[in-house]
């Protein structure tokens, strides 16, 4: 990406590009840890799961965000959509 392209890119687009790059990297690591776990399981009596070999961000439980109706109405009103 050139400097001019960077300046024309919105923060939302940059964030989306960063997420895409991170997920692509995690998919590569996911493949690698499956292979590693398969090798370990082939030579060991103790069986391991791929997530025991390498912890990735996708293994963490995602926490949901609770939003009340009042917060939604306040936000919509601030944006002029209510």
PDB file of N, CA, C and O in Angstrom:
ATOM      1  N   UNK A   1       0.845  -1.166   0.000  1.00  0.00           N
ATOM      2  CA  UNK A   1       0.000   0.000   0.000  1.00  0.00           C
ATOM      3  C   UNK A   1       0.895   1.236   0.000  1.00  0.00           C
ATOM      4  O   UNK A   1       1.822   1.356   0.801  1.00  0.00           O
ATOM      5  N   UNK A   2       0.600   2.130  -0.900  1.00  0.00           N
ATOM      6  CA  UNK A   2       1.389   3.358  -0.970  1.00  0.00           C
ATOM      7  C   UNK A   2       0.887   4.366   0.063  1.00  0.00           C
ATOM      8  O   UNK A   2      -0.176   4.194   0.660  1.00  0.00           O
ATOM      9  N   UNK A   3       1.658   5.394   0.251  1.00  0.00           N
ATOM     10  CA  UNK A   3       1.291   6.423   1.215  1.00  0.00           C
ATOM     11  C   UNK A   3      -0.010   7.110   0.803  1.00  0.00           C
ATOM     12  O   UNK A   3      -0.852   7.407   1.652  1.00  0.00           O
ATOM     13  N   UNK A   4      -0.178   7.366  -0.501  1.00  0.00           N
ATOM     14  CA  UNK A   4      -1.398   8.003  -0.996  1.00  0.00           C
ATOM     15  C   UNK A   4      -2.619   7.107  -0.769  1.00  0.00           C
ATOM     16  O   UNK A   4      -3.690   7.592  -0.404  1.00  0.00           O
ATOM     17  N   UNK A   5      -2.454   5.803  -0.985  1.00  0.00           N
ATOM     18  CA  UNK A   5      -3.557   4.871  -0.739  1.00  0.00           C
ATOM     19  C   UNK A   5      -3.904   4.838   0.745  1.00  0.00           C
ATOM     20  O   UNK A   5      -5.077   4.760   1.109  1.00  0.00           O
ATOM     21  N   UNK A   6      -2.905   4.895   1.585  1.00  0.00           N
ATOM     22  CA  UNK A   6      -3.133   4.909   3.023  1.00  0.00           C
ATOM     23  C   UNK A   6      -3.940   6.134   3.435  1.00  0.00           C
ATOM     24  O   UNK A   6      -4.848   6.031   4.259  1.00  0.00           O
ATOM     25  N   UNK A   7      -3.617   7.284   2.869  1.00  0.00           N
ATOM     26  CA  UNK A   7      -4.331   8.509   3.217  1.00  0.00           C
ATOM     27  C   UNK A   7      -5.783   8.473   2.738  1.00  0.00           C
ATOM     28  O   UNK A   7      -6.656   9.073   3.364  1.00  0.00           O
ATOM     29  N   UNK A   8      -6.045   7.771   1.632  1.00  0.00           N
ATOM     30  CA  UNK A   8      -7.409   7.684   1.102  1.00  0.00           C
ATOM     31  C   UNK A   8      -8.241   6.607   1.791  1.00  0.00           C
ATOM     32  O   UNK A   8      -9.456   6.552   1.600  1.00  0.00           O
ATOM     33  N   UNK A   9      -7.612   5.761   2.578  1.00  0.00           N
ATOM     34  CA  UNK A   9      -8.310   4.666   3.234  1.00  0.00           C
ATOM     35  C   UNK A   9      -8.939   5.153   4.535  1.00  0.00           C
ATOM     36  O   UNK A   9      -8.305   5.845   5.331  1.00  0.00           O
ATOM     37  N   UNK A  10     -10.203   4.774   4.731  1.00  0.00           N
ATOM     38  CA  UNK A  10     -10.897   5.173   5.960  1.00  0.00           C
ATOM     39  C   UNK A  10     -10.437   4.296   7.122  1.00  0.00           C
ATOM     40  O   UNK A  10      -9.924   3.200   6.899  1.00  0.00           O
ATOM     41  N   UNK A  11     -10.612   4.759   8.350  1.00  0.00           N
ATOM     42  CA  UNK A  11     -10.244   3.930   9.509  1.00  0.00           C
ATOM     43  C   UNK A  11     -10.992   2.593   9.529  1.00  0.00           C
ATOM     44  O   UNK A  11     -10.429   1.576   9.935  1.00  0.00           O
ATOM     45  N   UNK A  12     -12.248   2.589   9.097  1.00  0.00           N
ATOM     46  CA  UNK A  12     -13.011   1.337   9.069  1.00  0.00           C
ATOM     47  C   UNK A  12     -12.396   0.348   8.080  1.00  0.00           C
ATOM     48  O   UNK A  12     -12.323  -0.847   8.365  1.00  0.00           O
ATOM     49  N   UNK A  13     -11.957   0.833   6.930  1.00  0.00           N
ATOM     50  CA  UNK A  13     -11.310  -0.038   5.948  1.00  0.00           C
ATOM     51  C   UNK A  13      -9.983  -0.575   6.474  1.00  0.00           C
ATOM     52  O   UNK A  13      -9.656  -1.744   6.274  1.00  0.00           O
ATOM     53  N   UNK A  14      -9.218   0.287   7.150  1.00  0.00           N
ATOM     54  CA  UNK A  14      -7.946  -0.157   7.726  1.00  0.00           C
ATOM     55  C   UNK A  14      -8.178  -1.233   8.782  1.00  0.00           C
ATOM     56  O   UNK A  14      -7.442  -2.218   8.845  1.00  0.00           O
ATOM     57  N   UNK A  15      -9.201  -1.043   9.609  1.00  0.00           N
ATOM     58  CA  UNK A  15      -9.529  -2.026  10.640  1.00  0.00           C
ATOM     59  C   UNK A  15      -9.932  -3.346   9.993  1.00  0.00           C
ATOM     60  O   UNK A  15      -9.512  -4.412  10.443  1.00  0.00           O
ATOM     61  N   UNK A  16     -10.751  -3.281   8.930  1.00  0.00           N
ATOM     62  CA  UNK A  16     -11.177  -4.490   8.234  1.00  0.00           C
ATOM     63  C   UNK A  16      -9.986  -5.203   7.605  1.00  0.00           C
ATOM     64  O   UNK A  16      -9.915  -6.432   7.631  1.00  0.00           O
ATOM     65  N   UNK A  17      -9.054  -4.447   7.042  1.00  0.00           N
ATOM     66  CA  UNK A  17      -7.851  -5.045   6.452  1.00  0.00           C
ATOM     67  C   UNK A  17      -7.002  -5.722   7.526  1.00  0.00           C
ATOM     68  O   UNK A  17      -6.443  -6.794   7.295  1.00  0.00           O
ATOM     69  N   UNK A  18      -6.906  -5.093   8.703  1.00  0.00           N
ATOM     70  CA  UNK A  18      -6.132  -5.661   9.800  1.00  0.00           C
ATOM     71  C   UNK A  18      -6.772  -6.957  10.291  1.00  0.00           C
ATOM     72  O   UNK A  18      -6.065  -7.930  10.554  1.00  0.00           O
ATOM     73  N   UNK A  19      -8.106  -6.982  10.419  1.00  0.00           N
ATOM     74  CA  UNK A  19      -8.803  -8.198  10.838  1.00  0.00           C
ATOM     75  C   UNK A  19      -8.608  -9.321   9.832  1.00  0.00           C
ATOM     76  O   UNK A  19      -8.380 -10.471  10.208  1.00  0.00           O
ATOM     77  N   UNK A  20      -8.698  -8.983   8.550  1.00  0.00           N
ATOM     78  CA  UNK A  20      -8.503  -9.984   7.505  1.00  0.00           C
ATOM     79  C   UNK A  20      -7.099 -10.579   7.580  1.00  0.00           C
ATOM     80  O   UNK A  20      -6.925 -11.794   7.480  1.00  0.00           O
ATOM     81  N   UNK A  21      -6.111  -9.725   7.753  1.00  0.00           N
ATOM     82  CA  UNK A  21      -4.724 -10.181   7.849  1.00  0.00           C
ATOM     83  C   UNK A  21      -4.526 -11.071   9.073  1.00  0.00           C
ATOM     84  O   UNK A  21      -3.853 -12.099   8.993  1.00  0.00           O
ATOM     85  N   UNK A  22      -5.108 -10.679  10.203  1.00  0.00           N
ATOM     86  CA  UNK A  22      -4.974 -11.463  11.436  1.00  0.00           C
ATOM     87  C   UNK A  22      -5.640 -12.832  11.283  1.00  0.00           C
ATOM     88  O   UNK A  22      -5.077 -13.843  11.704  1.00  0.00           O
ATOM     89  N   UNK A  23      -6.825 -12.873  10.687  1.00  0.00           N
ATOM     90  CA  UNK A  23      -7.526 -14.148  10.507  1.00  0.00           C
ATOM     91  C   UNK A  23      -6.791 -15.061   9.530  1.00  0.00           C
ATOM     92  O   UNK A  23      -6.766 -16.278   9.711  1.00  0.00           O
ATOM     93  N   UNK A  24      -6.199 -14.477   8.503  1.00  0.00           N
ATOM     94  CA  UNK A  24      -5.420 -15.268   7.554  1.00  0.00           C
ATOM     95  C   UNK A  24      -4.225 -15.909   8.257  1.00  0.00           C
ATOM     96  O   UNK A  24      -3.931 -17.085   8.039  1.00  0.00           O
ATOM     97  N   UNK A  25      -3.541 -15.144   9.095  1.00  0.00           N
ATOM     98  CA  UNK A  25      -2.402 -15.661   9.848  1.00  0.00           C
ATOM     99  C   UNK A  25      -2.839 -16.749  10.824  1.00  0.00           C
ATOM    100  O   UNK A  25      -2.153 -17.761  10.972  1.00  0.00           O
ATOM    101  N   UNK A  26      -3.986 -16.547  11.495  1.00  0.00           N
ATOM    102  CA  UNK A  26      -4.477 -17.556  12.427  1.00  0.00           C
ATOM    103  C   UNK A  26      -4.861 -18.849  11.715  1.00  0.00           C
ATOM    104  O   UNK A  26      -4.668 -19.931  12.271  1.00  0.00           O
ATOM    105  N   UNK A  27      -5.400 -18.765  10.499  1.00  0.00           N
ATOM    106  CA  UNK A  27      -5.728 -19.975   9.740  1.00  0.00           C
ATOM    107  C   UNK A  27      -4.463 -20.753   9.396  1.00  0.00           C
ATOM    108  O   UNK A  27      -4.466 -21.984   9.404  1.00  0.00           O
ATOM    109  N   UNK A  28      -3.378 -20.031   9.094  1.00  0.00           N
ATOM    110  CA  UNK A  28      -2.105 -20.704   8.825  1.00  0.00           C
ATOM    111  C   UNK A  28      -1.606 -21.413  10.080  1.00  0.00           C
ATOM    112  O   UNK A  28      -1.158 -22.558  10.016  1.00  0.00           O
ATOM    113  N   UNK A  29      -1.686 -20.731  11.218  1.00  0.00           N
ATOM    114  CA  UNK A  29      -1.259 -21.350  12.476  1.00  0.00           C
ATOM    115  C   UNK A  29      -2.157 -22.524  12.840  1.00  0.00           C
ATOM    116  O   UNK A  29      -1.688 -23.509  13.409  1.00  0.00           O
ATOM    117  N   UNK A  30      -3.449 -22.429  12.517  1.00  0.00           N
ATOM    118  CA  UNK A  30      -4.377 -23.522  12.798  1.00  0.00           C
ATOM    119  C   UNK A  30      -3.940 -24.792  12.063  1.00  0.00           C
ATOM    120  O   UNK A  30      -3.938 -25.879  12.642  1.00  0.00           O
ATOM    121  N   UNK A  31      -3.576 -24.654  10.808  1.00  0.00           N
ATOM    122  CA  UNK A  31      -3.086 -25.807  10.038  1.00  0.00           C
ATOM    123  C   UNK A  31      -1.825 -26.387  10.674  1.00  0.00           C
ATOM    124  O   UNK A  31      -1.689 -27.602  10.820  1.00  0.00           O
ATOM    125  N   UNK A  32      -0.917 -25.507  11.044  1.00  0.00           N
ATOM    126  CA  UNK A  32       0.351 -25.962  11.625  1.00  0.00           C
ATOM    127  C   UNK A  32       0.143 -26.700  12.946  1.00  0.00           C
ATOM    128  O   UNK A  32       0.769 -27.732  13.186  1.00  0.00           O
ATOM    129  N   UNK A  33      -0.718 -26.185  13.787  1.00  0.00           N
ATOM    130  CA  UNK A  33      -0.904 -26.845  15.078  1.00  0.00           C
ATOM    131  C   UNK A  33      -1.648 -28.171  14.935  1.00  0.00           C
ATOM    132  O   UNK A  33      -1.456 -29.067  15.757  1.00  0.00           O
ATOM    133  N   UNK A  34      -2.489 -28.318  13.915  1.00  0.00           N
ATOM    134  CA  UNK A  34      -3.131 -29.613  13.659  1.00  0.00           C
ATOM    135  C   UNK A  34      -2.084 -30.636  13.247  1.00  0.00           C
ATOM    136  O   UNK A  34      -2.112 -31.782  13.696  1.00  0.00           O
ATOM    137  N   UNK A  35      -1.170 -30.219  12.398  1.00  0.00           N
ATOM    138  CA  UNK A  35      -0.090 -31.115  11.963  1.00  0.00           C
ATOM    139  C   UNK A  35       0.792 -31.497  13.145  1.00  0.00           C
ATOM    140  O   UNK A  35       1.140 -32.666  13.310  1.00  0.00           O
ATOM    141  N   UNK A  36       1.153 -30.520  13.963  1.00  0.00           N
ATOM    142  CA  UNK A  36       2.001 -30.787  15.130  1.00  0.00           C
ATOM    143  C   UNK A  36       1.307 -31.751  16.091  1.00  0.00           C
ATOM    144  O   UNK A  36       1.929 -32.691  16.586  1.00  0.00           O
ATOM    145  N   UNK A  37       0.013 -31.518  16.355  1.00  0.00           N
ATOM    146  CA  UNK A  37      -0.726 -32.405  17.259  1.00  0.00           C
ATOM    147  C   UNK A  37      -0.805 -33.811  16.678  1.00  0.00           C
ATOM    148  O   UNK A  37      -0.717 -34.783  17.427  1.00  0.00           O
ATOM    149  N   UNK A  38      -0.969 -33.947  15.367  1.00  0.00           N
ATOM    150  CA  UNK A  38      -1.016 -35.265  14.729  1.00  0.00           C
ATOM    151  C   UNK A  38       0.307 -36.004  14.898  1.00  0.00           C
ATOM    152  O   UNK A  38       0.329 -37.206  15.162  1.00  0.00           O
ATOM    153  N   UNK A  39       1.400 -35.280  14.746  1.00  0.00           N
ATOM    154  CA  UNK A  39       2.726 -35.893  14.920  1.00  0.00           C
ATOM    155  C   UNK A  39       2.909 -36.342  16.367  1.00  0.00           C
ATOM    156  O   UNK A  39       3.360 -37.458  16.623  1.00  0.00           O
ATOM    157  N   UNK A  40       2.560 -35.471  17.309  1.00  0.00           N
ATOM    158  CA  UNK A  40       2.696 -35.826  18.730  1.00  0.00           C
ATOM    159  C   UNK A  40       1.831 -37.030  19.057  1.00  0.00           C
ATOM    160  O   UNK A  40       2.282 -37.946  19.745  1.00  0.00           O
ATOM    161  N   UNK A  41       0.594 -37.043  18.573  1.00  0.00           N
ATOM    162  CA  UNK A  41      -0.324 -38.142  18.866  1.00  0.00           C
ATOM    163  C   UNK A  41       0.122 -39.459  18.228  1.00  0.00           C
ATOM    164  O   UNK A  41      -0.231 -40.534  18.713  1.00  0.00           O
ATOM    165  N   UNK A  42       0.883 -39.380  17.159  1.00  0.00           N
ATOM    166  CA  UNK A  42       1.381 -40.596  16.519  1.00  0.00           C
ATOM    167  C   UNK A  42       2.491 -41.267  17.309  1.00  0.00           C
ATOM    168  O   UNK A  42       2.694 -42.474  17.182  1.00  0.00           O
ATOM    169  N   UNK A  43       3.214 -40.507  18.123  1.00  0.00           N
ATOM    170  CA  UNK A  43       4.357 -41.044  18.858  1.00  0.00           C
ATOM    171  C   UNK A  43       4.140 -41.121  20.368  1.00  0.00           C
ATOM    172  O   UNK A  43       5.007 -41.616  21.088  1.00  0.00           O
ATOM    173  N   UNK A  44       3.007 -40.643  20.853  1.00  0.00           N
ATOM    174  CA  UNK A  44       2.801 -40.558  22.294  1.00  0.00           C
ATOM    175  C   UNK A  44       1.520 -41.282  22.701  1.00  0.00           C
ATOM    176  O   UNK A  44       0.552 -41.343  21.943  1.00  0.00           O
ATOM    177  N   UNK A  45       1.540 -41.825  23.907  1.00  0.00           N
ATOM    178  CA  UNK A  45       0.321 -42.446  24.428  1.00  0.00           C
ATOM    179  C   UNK A  45      -0.666 -41.380  24.878  1.00  0.00           C
ATOM    180  O   UNK A  45      -1.880 -41.573  24.807  1.00  0.00           O
ATOM    181  N   UNK A  46      -0.143 -40.272  25.334  1.00  0.00           N
ATOM    182  CA  UNK A  46      -1.000 -39.166  25.770  1.00  0.00           C
ATOM    183  C   UNK A  46      -1.438 -38.369  24.545  1.00  0.00           C
ATOM    184  O   UNK A  46      -0.602 -37.827  23.823  1.00  0.00           O
ATOM    185  N   UNK A  47      -2.722 -38.298  24.316  1.00  0.00           N
ATOM    186  CA  UNK A  47      -3.254 -37.590  23.155  1.00  0.00           C
ATOM    187  C   UNK A  47      -3.442 -36.110  23.488  1.00  0.00           C
ATOM    188  O   UNK A  47      -3.948 -35.763  24.555  1.00  0.00           O
ATOM    189  N   UNK A  48      -3.039 -35.266  22.582  1.00  0.00           N
ATOM    190  CA  UNK A  48      -3.182 -33.824  22.764  1.00  0.00           C
ATOM    191  C   UNK A  48      -4.111 -33.263  21.691  1.00  0.00           C
ATOM    192  O   UNK A  48      -4.222 -33.802  20.590  1.00  0.00           O
ATOM    193  N   UNK A  49      -4.759 -32.190  22.041  1.00  0.00           N
ATOM    194  CA  UNK A  49      -5.604 -31.472  21.095  1.00  0.00           C
ATOM    195  C   UNK A  49      -4.767 -30.365  20.470  1.00  0.00           C
ATOM    196  O   UNK A  49      -3.817 -29.885  21.088  1.00  0.00           O
ATOM    197  N   UNK A  50      -5.108 -29.953  19.250  1.00  0.00           N
ATOM    198  CA  UNK A  50      -4.347 -28.864  18.624  1.00  0.00           C
ATOM    199  C   UNK A  50      -4.292 -27.597  19.461  1.00  0.00           C
ATOM    200  O   UNK A  50      -3.273 -26.905  19.454  1.00  0.00           O
ATOM    201  N   UNK A  51      -5.363 -27.272  20.187  1.00  0.00           N
ATOM    202  CA  UNK A  51      -5.345 -26.048  20.992  1.00  0.00           C
ATOM    203  C   UNK A  51      -4.443 -26.168  22.214  1.00  0.00           C
ATOM    204  O   UNK A  51      -4.089 -25.161  22.828  1.00  0.00           O
ATOM    205  N   UNK A  52      -4.063 -27.417  22.575  1.00  0.00           N
ATOM    206  CA  UNK A  52      -3.114 -27.607  23.665  1.00  0.00           C
ATOM    207  C   UNK A  52      -1.680 -27.337  23.211  1.00  0.00           C
ATOM    208  O   UNK A  52      -0.808 -27.040  24.028  1.00  0.00           O
ATOM    209  N   UNK A  53      -1.446 -27.441  21.915  1.00  0.00           N
ATOM    210  CA  UNK A  53      -0.102 -27.227  21.366  1.00  0.00           C
ATOM    211  C   UNK A  53       0.198 -25.734  21.281  1.00  0.00           C
ATOM    212  O   UNK A  53       1.223 -25.271  21.780  1.00  0.00           O
ATOM    213  N   UNK A  54      -0.696 -24.991  20.649  1.00  0.00           N
ATOM    214  CA  UNK A  54      -0.525 -23.545  20.469  1.00  0.00           C
ATOM    215  C   UNK A  54      -1.868 -22.883  20.733  1.00  0.00           C
ATOM    216  O   UNK A  54      -2.874 -23.266  20.136  1.00  0.00           O
ATOM    217  N   UNK A  55      -1.897 -21.895  21.619  1.00  0.00           N
ATOM    218  CA  UNK A  55      -3.124 -21.147  21.887  1.00  0.00           C
ATOM    219  C   UNK A  55      -3.263 -20.022  20.866  1.00  0.00           C
ATOM    220  O   UNK A  55      -2.328 -19.251  20.649  1.00  0.00           O
ATOM    221  N   UNK A  56      -4.435 -19.933  20.243  1.00  0.00           N
ATOM    222  CA  UNK A  56      -4.722 -18.868  19.290  1.00  0.00           C
ATOM    223  C   UNK A  56      -5.866 -18.006  19.803  1.00  0.00           C
ATOM    224  O   UNK A  56      -6.615 -18.404  20.695  1.00  0.00           O
ATOM    225  N   UNK A  57      -5.984 -16.826  19.225  1.00  0.00           N
ATOM    226  CA  UNK A  57      -7.041 -15.899  19.612  1.00  0.00           C
ATOM    227  C   UNK A  57      -8.428 -16.503  19.371  1.00  0.00           C
ATOM    228  O   UNK A  57      -9.362 -16.228  20.125  1.00  0.00           O
ATOM    229  N   UNK A  58      -8.564 -17.313  18.338  1.00  0.00           N
ATOM    230  CA  UNK A  58      -9.864 -17.899  18.021  1.00  0.00           C
ATOM    231  C   UNK A  58     -10.301 -18.935  19.044  1.00  0.00           C
ATOM    232  O   UNK A  58     -11.470 -19.318  19.051  1.00  0.00           O
ATOM    233  N   UNK A  59      -9.405 -19.404  19.909  1.00  0.00           N
ATOM    234  CA  UNK A  59      -9.746 -20.363  20.956  1.00  0.00           C
ATOM    235  C   UNK A  59     -10.450 -19.697  22.145  1.00  0.00           C
ATOM    236  O   UNK A  59     -11.168 -20.352  22.900  1.00  0.00           O
ATOM    237  N   UNK A  60     -10.237 -18.414  22.295  1.00  0.00           N
ATOM    238  CA  UNK A  60     -10.807 -17.710  23.437  1.00  0.00           C
ATOM    239  C   UNK A  60     -12.314 -17.543  23.236  1.00  0.00           C
ATOM    240  O   UNK A  60     -12.789 -17.275  22.133  1.00  0.00           O
ATOM    241  N   UNK A  61     -13.035 -17.707  24.318  1.00  0.00           N
ATOM    242  CA  UNK A  61     -14.479 -17.562  24.264  1.00  0.00           C
ATOM    243  C   UNK A  61     -14.808 -16.087  24.083  1.00  0.00           C
ATOM    244  O   UNK A  61     -14.307 -15.226  24.805  1.00  0.00           O
ATOM    245  N   UNK A  62     -15.649 -15.822  23.118  1.00  0.00           N
ATOM    246  CA  UNK A  62     -16.023 -14.438  22.847  1.00  0.00           C
ATOM    247  C   UNK A  62     -17.101 -13.994  23.833  1.00  0.00           C
ATOM    248  O   UNK A  62     -18.052 -14.721  24.122  1.00  0.00           O
ATOM    249  N   UNK A  63     -16.918 -12.786  24.333  1.00  0.00           N
ATOM    250  CA  UNK A  63     -17.854 -12.242  25.300  1.00  0.00           C
ATOM    251  C   UNK A  63     -18.824 -11.332  24.550  1.00  0.00           C
ATOM    252  O   UNK A  63     -18.411 -10.418  23.836  1.00  0.00           O
ATOM    253  N   UNK A  64     -20.098 -11.592  24.719  1.00  0.00           N
ATOM    254  CA  UNK A  64     -21.108 -10.763  24.070  1.00  0.00           C
ATOM    255  C   UNK A  64     -21.293  -9.438  24.784  1.00  0.00           C
ATOM    256  O   UNK A  64     -21.019  -9.316  25.978  1.00  0.00           O
ATOM    257  N   UNK A  65     -21.749  -8.472  24.055  1.00  0.00           N
ATOM    258  CA  UNK A  65     -21.993  -7.157  24.613  1.00  0.00           C
ATOM    259  C   UNK A  65     -23.505  -6.994  24.768  1.00  0.00           C
ATOM    260  O   UNK A  65     -24.262  -7.191  23.818  1.00  0.00           O
ATOM    261  N   UNK A  66     -23.922  -6.638  25.957  1.00  0.00           N
ATOM    262  CA  UNK A  66     -25.341  -6.415  26.195  1.00  0.00           C
ATOM    263  C   UNK A  66     -25.639  -4.928  26.073  1.00  0.00           C
ATOM    264  O   UNK A  66     -24.999  -4.092  26.710  1.00  0.00           O
ATOM    265  N   UNK A  67     -26.632  -4.618  25.235  1.00  0.00           N
ATOM    266  CA  UNK A  67     -27.022  -3.232  25.013  1.00  0.00           C
ATOM    267  C   UNK A  67     -28.506  -3.113  25.359  1.00  0.00           C
ATOM    268  O   UNK A  67     -29.328  -3.918  24.922  1.00  0.00           O
ATOM    269  N   UNK A  68     -28.821  -2.110  26.138  1.00  0.00           N
ATOM    270  CA  UNK A  68     -30.217  -1.909  26.523  1.00  0.00           C
ATOM    271  C   UNK A  68     -30.947  -1.127  25.436  1.00  0.00           C
ATOM    272  O   UNK A  68     -30.324  -0.484  24.591  1.00  0.00           O
ATOM    273  N   UNK A  69     -32.276  -1.192  25.471  1.00  0.00           N
ATOM    274  CA  UNK A  69     -33.091  -0.473  24.501  1.00  0.00           C
ATOM    275  C   UNK A  69     -32.884   1.036  24.650  1.00  0.00           C
ATOM    276  O   UNK A  69     -32.903   1.765  23.658  1.00  0.00           O
ATOM    277  N   UNK A  70     -32.689   1.502  25.873  1.00  0.00           N
ATOM    278  CA  UNK A  70     -32.469   2.926  26.102  1.00  0.00           C
ATOM    279  C   UNK A  70     -31.183   3.401  25.422  1.00  0.00           C
ATOM    280  O   UNK A  70     -31.147   4.488  24.844  1.00  0.00           O
ATOM    281  N   UNK A  71     -30.126   2.583  25.495  1.00  0.00           N
ATOM    282  CA  UNK A  71     -28.864   2.948  24.843  1.00  0.00           C
ATOM    283  C   UNK A  71     -29.026   2.996  23.333  1.00  0.00           C
ATOM    284  O   UNK A  71     -28.470   3.873  22.672  1.00  0.00           O
ATOM    285  N   UNK A  72     -29.784   2.056  22.788  1.00  0.00           N
ATOM    286  CA  UNK A  72     -30.027   2.041  21.339  1.00  0.00           C
ATOM    287  C   UNK A  72     -30.807   3.291  20.928  1.00  0.00           C
ATOM    288  O   UNK A  72     -30.454   3.957  19.955  1.00  0.00           O
ATOM    289  N   UNK A  73     -31.873   3.605  21.676  1.00  0.00           N
ATOM    290  CA  UNK A  73     -32.668   4.791  21.363  1.00  0.00           C
ATOM    291  C   UNK A  73     -31.840   6.067  21.467  1.00  0.00           C
ATOM    292  O   UNK A  73     -31.976   6.962  20.633  1.00  0.00           O
ATOM    293  N   UNK A  74     -30.981   6.160  22.484  1.00  0.00           N
ATOM    294  CA  UNK A  74     -30.130   7.339  22.670  1.00  0.00           C
ATOM    295  C   UNK A  74     -29.156   7.493  21.490  1.00  0.00           C
ATOM    296  O   UNK A  74     -28.942   8.598  20.992  1.00  0.00           O
ATOM    297  N   UNK A  75     -28.578   6.380  21.059  1.00  0.00           N
ATOM    298  CA  UNK A  75     -27.640   6.421  19.935  1.00  0.00           C
ATOM    299  C   UNK A  75     -28.343   6.805  18.639  1.00  0.00           C
ATOM    300  O   UNK A  75     -27.841   7.631  17.877  1.00  0.00           O
ATOM    301  N   UNK A  76     -29.516   6.202  18.387  1.00  0.00           N
ATOM    302  CA  UNK A  76     -30.268   6.531  17.179  1.00  0.00           C
ATOM    303  C   UNK A  76     -30.686   7.999  17.168  1.00  0.00           C
ATOM    304  O   UNK A  76     -30.662   8.649  16.123  1.00  0.00           O
ATOM    305  N   UNK A  77     -31.069   8.519  18.341  1.00  0.00           N
ATOM    306  CA  UNK A  77     -31.440   9.915  18.437  1.00  0.00           C
ATOM    307  C   UNK A  77     -30.245  10.826  18.170  1.00  0.00           C
ATOM    308  O   UNK A  77     -30.378  11.854  17.506  1.00  0.00           O
ATOM    309  N   UNK A  78     -29.073  10.442  18.691  1.00  0.00           N
ATOM    310  CA  UNK A  78     -27.862  11.238  18.463  1.00  0.00           C
ATOM    311  C   UNK A  78     -27.480  11.258  16.983  1.00  0.00           C
ATOM    312  O   UNK A  78     -26.933  12.247  16.495  1.00  0.00           O
ATOM    313  N   UNK A  79     -27.765  10.173  16.274  1.00  0.00           N
ATOM    314  CA  UNK A  79     -27.463  10.107  14.845  1.00  0.00           C
ATOM    315  C   UNK A  79     -28.578  10.685  13.981  1.00  0.00           C
ATOM    316  O   UNK A  79     -28.442  10.785  12.762  1.00  0.00           O
ATOM    317  N   UNK A  80     -29.686  11.066  14.624  1.00  0.00           N
ATOM    318  CA  UNK A  80     -30.800  11.638  13.880  1.00  0.00           C
ATOM    319  C   UNK A  80     -31.614  10.595  13.136  1.00  0.00           C
ATOM    320  O   UNK A  80     -32.247  10.905  12.127  1.00  0.00           O
ATOM    321  N   UNK A  81     -31.605   9.372  13.622  1.00  0.00           N
ATOM    322  CA  UNK A  81     -32.319   8.282  12.953  1.00  0.00           C
ATOM    323  C   UNK A  81     -33.573   7.862  13.700  1.00  0.00           C
ATOM    324  O   UNK A  81     -34.251   6.922  13.286  1.00  0.00           O
ATOM    325  N   UNK A  82     -33.886   8.534  14.777  1.00  0.00           N
ATOM    326  CA  UNK A  82     -35.051   8.141  15.574  1.00  0.00           C
ATOM    327  C   UNK A  82     -36.113   9.198  15.523  1.00  0.00           C
ATOM    328  O   UNK A  82     -37.169   9.042  16.136  1.00  0.00           O
TER     329      UNK A  82
END
